[in-house]
Structure formats: C-alpha cells, structure tokens
Amino acid sequence: MITKHTGTGGAVSVGTVTAQLLYEITGGRYANPDVTTRIDSIELSQEGPDRVRVSGVTGEAPPPDLKVSLNALGGFRNQMTFVLTGLDIDAKADLTRRQLEAALTSPPEDIQWTLGRTDHPNADTEQAASALLHVMVRDSDPNKVGRQFSNAAVELALASYPGFHVTTPPKDGEPYGVFTPGYVPAEKVPHVAVLADGTRIDIAQAAQTQPLTEAPAAALPEPLPAGRCVAHRWASSRAPAAATRAAAPMSASGCAPTRNIVGLPTH
C-alpha cells in the first residue's frame, strides 16, 4: 500500500504512482542484482484518498551481469561567449574564430565553436539584434584552458569586430568528469548489507540467472481513426461563444481536445 500523511500536499493516486513506476523504465522487465521485476505484471487500484494498492507483481531470475558506472576525471575545460551585434554575423563569427585560434600559442586538445543565431533583423533592442558565439575548450593540461585561453579572448577587444564584448570576465578552467556505463559478471561483485550499527552481512549470489531480453509486447487499445473528433461536453446546452471557441486549444488534427475519451480511464 502506498499512502502519505494528511495535510502534506500533493496526491497519491493511480496516476501519480504510475508515473513514478515508469520513471526511467524502457521495457516490461526491470533488472536488479537479485531479481528481475516484471513491470507489466503490476496492478494498481485506488483504495481510498491518497491510498493506492500495488498487487500482482511477479519476478524472474536476475541477469548474470551487473551494470556499473565508471566515473573518472576527464580533464579540464573552459568557455567564453562573444556577443555579435548588427549585420554580417557570420563574417564576424569567422573573424573571431581565426583571431582567437591564432592567439593561442599552446592550443588546447579540443576547441568547439557554436554560433547561436539569437539575433533578429530590424530589432528594436541590442539584445534582440545580438547573436551568441560560444567557444569551449578542453585539455588534460589546466594551463592550456586557464587564463591563457580566457585572457586571449578578452584581449581581442581592441582589434576585432565593432561592438566587441563577452558575457563573462576571464577565468580559470575547471575539471570535468566523464561517465562510462558498463557491465561486470555478478560473481565478481560482493553483495554486502551494512546495518546501522556497522554490522556487515554477506548476501549470497543468486543461485539462478537469466539473460535479460525484451518482454512480450502488451496488448494496446486500437487507436482512434485518423481525423476523428469528439466534441467537448459543455456545461451549458447553448453553444460556446465565438471567443471561447477561438481560445480552445487545438490538436494536430484540428480538433479541440476532449475532457474524456470513451475507453480511457478517467481516474
């Protein structure tokens, strides 16, 4: 049973529990170190206000491998953003690239440029007339992406495009991490439970395993015919005013969305 204390806000319903159950789920099987849960076997029922019963859950033998997360220091990085205003944005961006890369006496291993065309023609403000040119650098040597890089970017100000400015002052680089997923045989990883008092309890490996495969596809309801519309249920017997009809959101098929569609749950 899933519930919550009264007066704490929010709601426990079949809908909210379903949303939590399906978070980061990509299929009918959910693998764990000791069991594979069949997500498609779960049954939910509303038993009262903020009370949902979870029942019918079945499981299978776990997979022979465990998923592992490998986190390591990838190196150091830094970035600067140039604001390009007015006409000839592409030419100004090209000039800035050539100037900065020529100014870097010890170029970083990786330099990435991105031009964001946030500018609009005939804009009435400087912000609306500006594009953003981002440069991001990465290297295993923090000095190559530190003030050597960011100072060089700022020092272009007196010899670059008209209206030159950047969004931040020069700064040092910062370390960044790299995440790599992988698999390892389950028997290579000790399974230990640690209690609140520090007691460690060894957990035996699963006696039986089963390779993880796709679960059979669940039966789905037939889709509505293309172009079919279901009218709103209006509280009044009179047709809605033109302004109300105009304000109603429309779907891709040109139909106003319904409050309830026959065949779908309403709870």
Secondary structure, DSSP 4 states (H G I P E B T S, - for coil): -EE--TTSSS---HHHHHHHHTTT--SSEEE-SS-EEEGGG-EEEEEETTEEEEE--EEEPPPSEEEEEEEEEEEEEEEEEEEEESS-HHHHHHHHHHHHHHH-SS--SEEEEEEE----TT-SSTTTTEEEEEEEEEESSGGGGTHHHHHHHHTTGGGSSTT-EESS-----EEEEEEEEEEEEGGGS-EEEE-TTS-EEEEPPPS------PPPPPP-PPPPPTT-------SSSSPPPHHHHHHS---TTS-PPPS--TTS---
